[in-house]
Every structure is written in structure tokens, then in C-alpha cells.
Amino acid sequence: MTRILSILYTLATVLIIVGALFILQLETYGVVLLTCGLGLNIIYRILNLNWKKVQEFELSSLLKLFGIIIMGIACTLIFSKSDQRFNILILSIVLDLVLNYKEISFRSK
């Protein structure tokens, strides 16, 4: 299961990066790629969330749950005409990076 989760996380990260690059080039399908990446990231975060700690109201787990909710809101707002859709999207990605910084590793084996 951990191998599938690592593949899911890698795929989500690649889709987010490629989608952001296409958005910067004003390509319309960049939004779709970015949203798919966020959707996969939401699935990954839900599968890795420690629900026991959420029920115990541990602050870090509650913040991670809040980050998942913000990502869900960003996914739904990205297809609307809201003025804040990209701001929420950036907030959700930065919040995800800050809350889950331990998963990012630059070490080589």
C-alpha cells in the first residue's frame, strides 16, 4: 500500500507542477491538470491522515484536515468565475507544503 501511496503522491506533485507551468503559459488545460493534481493530493492526504489524532483534537492533525478542506474548496472554485480562485489555490498549495514539510526530502541514497 505504501508503494501505491508514494506513486499517487508523485503523480499528484507532477500534475500540480505541470499544470502550474501550463497556466503560466496561458494554456487552458493547465487548470485541468492542476485540479487533477490537487484531487489526487486530496486523496493521498485523506488516506494518510491519522483519524485518531483528529478525534483527539491534536492541532497538527486538525491543521492537516483544514488543509484538505482548503484544497477541496480550491478545486471547486477553480472552475468558477470567482476573483479569489487563484488566491485560494496558491494558499492551499503553500499550506500543504508547510503542514507536510517532513515528506519533502532532498536526501540522496
Secondary structure, 3 states (H helix, E strand, C coil): CHHHHHHHHHHHHHHHHHHHHHHHCCCCHHHHHHHHHHHHHHHHHHHHCCHHHHHCCCHHHHHHHHHHHHHHHHHHHCCCCCCCHHHHHHHHHHHHHHHCHHHCCCCCC
